[in-house]
Amino acid sequence: MAKKTQKTHKGTKKVLNVRQSGSISIGHAGSRHNTGKKNSAYNRAKTTSVALNKSDAKRLKRIIDTL
């Protein structure tokens, strides 16, 4: 019988990016839709990605281990 392995969570994989250094980057919330009613400064600020903190990155590494 084959050993059971943890499958990659595909929804998480589409949202996160693993950098060459091993840190994980993620986009800001609130930048997907309904941006017409938000001001331009808010929308521009949300275009940059940010690194996850170490505790979240450690927890999510298991879920996206095949990235």
C-alpha positions, -999 to +999 in steps of 0.1 A: +000+000+000+013+034-010+023+060+017-003+088+020+012+122+013-001+157+019-015+172-012-008+208-022-037+231-014-044+246-049-062+277-037-033+286-015-008+279-042-025+304-065-023+332-039+012+328-025+046+330-042+078+315-028+108+337-034+143+324-041+153+333-005+126+309+008+104+337+021+067+337+010+051+367-006+014+374-007-007+402-022-028+426-002-065+420+005-090+444-010-074+448-044-094+423-065-127+439-072-148+470-064-118+492-068-136+519-087-151+533-055-118+533-037-093+561-040-063+559-063-037+560-035-054+530-018-054+510-051-017+518-058-007+508-023-024+474-027-005+465-059+028+457-041+033+423-024+044+418+012+063+390+029+044+368+053+057+368+089+077+338+101+049+322+121+025+322+091+052+311+067+061+281+089+025+271+091+018+274+053+051+257+042+035+223+048+004+232+027+024+244-003+054+222+000+053+213-037+056+249-050 
